[in-house]
Amino acid sequence: MLTRAVVTETEVAYSKSGGDVLGRIDSLHLSTRQYARIVHKWVKLIGLDPSNYGTHTMRRTKASLIYRRTKNLRAVQLLLGHTKLESTVRYLGIEVDDALEIAEQTEV
């Protein structure tokens, strides 16, 4: 819900200045491409290089930050939608033995 509120606020603020951040959206669902365009526009709008801030890069960064802060591999697995813990371990680029030890210590 927070993301939707931020998107709405940004769209309202930007449209008041004559711009259109989101473009035409016919429903509350955003396609992958629409989301990528929004991210590209926002990154460009704040003066950063859009080639450094793709949607997948941000997904991976957020997952890595959550893992680093919590060491909760299972939570990251659920957030990413991975069915296998090994996929999450590979995705995060951590050592399998360390990950399994942490996972065994974590109650969900």
Sequence and secondary structure as in RCSB ss.txt:
>XXXX:A:sequence
MLTRAVVTETEVAYSKSGGDVLGRIDSLHLSTRQYARIVHKWVKLIGLDPSNYGTHTMRRTKASLIYRRTKNLRA
VQLLLGHTKLESTVRYLGIEVDDALEIAEQTEV
>XXXX:A:secstr
 HHHHHHHHHHHHHHHTT  SS   SSS   HHHHHHHHHHHHHHTT  GGG  HHHHHHHHHHHHHHHH  HHH
HHHHHT SSHHHHHHHHT  HHHHHHHHHH   
